[in-house]
Amino acid sequence: MTRETGRTLVASNKKARHDYAILKTYEAGLVLAGTEVKSLRAGYCSMRDAFAGEHEGELILYGLHIAEYGFGSWTNHAPRRNRKLLLHRVEIDRIRARLHDEHGLTVVPLSLYFNDGWAKVELALARGLRSYDKRQALAERDAKREIARHMGRRLKGRTR
C-alpha cells in the first residue's frame, strides 16, 4: 500500500476568520482514535464551536465534532470528546504565557487537514473583534470590489 502524500483539507472554520483578528498561527497534531480517523477521511467533521484551552500543562481541543463512524461497532468514539493537541513544549509554553499575560486572547482552530497521512489542525492565537471592526472590514471589502469593477470597465473601454 502506498503512503499518502500532500495536504488534504477536511474542514475549515470560516467563522473564526470573521469573528477574530488572527495574531499567530501554529500547526498541531491531534490524538485520535481509529474510528475518528476513518470518519475524518470521510469528511464528517464540524469546527463550529471548537476552541483550545490549557489543562494541566497541555493544550486540549474542546468542542470539535467528529461524527461517529458508520461502520464502527462498540469501539466507536464520542463525537464531542476533548482531544489532546500535539505541540512542542516550547510552543505550548509560549501560547500559555501569551494567554495568561494578555487579556482577551483565545486559541481557535482554523482548519483540519491531513498532511502526508497525519491529521493536523491549524491553530490561531486570536483576539475577538467587536461589531464595529467587522462592519469596517465589510465596508473595505465592498469598496475594493467596487474599485475592481470600475477598473475592469475602464480597461474594457466602457466609461459607465
N, C-alpha and C positions, 0 to 999 in steps of 0.2 A: 504494500500500500504506500502511495506517495505522500509525502508530507505537504500540508497546506502552506502556501506562501502568499504574501501580500496582506492587505488590510481589507477586511470585510465589515462594513458598518451594520450593526444590529439595530440600534436605537439611538435617537438624539433628543436632547432636551432643548427644544427651540424656545420654550417659555423662559428658560433661565437666562438666555442672552437678552431677552426683553425686560426682565424684572431686575437684573443685576448688572452692575458695572464689573467686568472681569478684570482683576488685577494681575493674577499669575495663574498659569495652568501647569498641571502635573499629570503624568501618566502613571497609573497604578494597576497592579494585578488584583484579581479577586479570588477568594477562596470559595469554590463552588462544589456542589455535589454533582454526581454523574448525570442525574435527570435534569438538573439545571442547565448543564452544558447542552444537552440534546434539545431542550426547549429553546435556548438562546439561538442555536443553529437554525431552528425553525422560525425564529423571529418573534417569539411570543414574550415581549418584554415591554414594560411601561416605566418611564422615569419621571412621571408627572410630579409626585410628591417626595422624590428622593433627595436626601441630603446626607452629608457625612459629619460625624462628630467624634470626639475623643472619648475613649473609655479605657481606663487602666493603662494608659501609655500607648494605646493602639488607636488607629483610625478605623471606624466602623461605618459602613454604608447602611443607612436606615431608609425604609420606605420604598426600596426598589422592588417592583412587582415582576416576578418571573413566573408565568403561568405553569401549572402542573403539566408534566409531560403526559401526553395522551396514552402512550403505550406503557407508562410506568405502572408498577404494581404497588405493593405496600412500601416499596423503597422510595416512593415519590417524596418530594420536598415540600415544605411550607412555602406558599407563594411570596409572602412578605417578610420572610425571616431576615434578621440582621446578618450582614456579610462583612467579614474582615477584609480590609484593604492591605495590599502588599506593597510597601514602600521601603526605601532605605531609611534607616534610623535617623540619619541627618535630616532627610526631608520631613519626616514625621515631627522631629523636634522643631524645625523651622516653622512648620504650619501651626503647631501647638503654641509656639511663642507668639506668632502674629495674632492668633485667635484670642489669646489671653491679654496681650498688650493693647491691641486696637479694638475699640468698641464698634460694633455693627458689622463685623466681618463674619462670613459663613463659608462653608465649603459645599459646593454644589457640583453634581456630576453633569457634564456637558454631553458626553456621548459614550456609548458602549459598543465595542467592536472586537473582532478577532484579529490579532496581529501575529502572523505566522503560526496560527493554530492556538494561540494563547488568548484567553479572554482578558481584555483590558478595559479600563474605564478612564476617560479623560476628566480630571477633577479641576475645578477652578476655585481659587480663593477670590471671593467676590463681596461686594458691598451693595446692599439693596438700593434701588433707585426710587426716588419719590415720583409722584404722579406728574409734577411739572417737568422733571427731567425726561420722562417718557414722551410727553407732549412735544417738547423741544426736539427730541430725536425724530419723532414722526414728521414735524414741520420741516426739518432739514432734509429728510429723505424725500419728501414731496417736492421741495424746492429743487433738489438735484435732478429729480425725474423730469420736472418741467423744463429746466435748463437743457437737459439732454434732448428732450423732444424738440425744442426750438432750434437747437444747433443742428439736429438732423434735418429739419425742414429747410434751414438756411443752406446747408450743404447740397440739398437736392434742388435748390433754386427757387423754392417756394418761400414767399415772404410772410405768408399768414401762418 
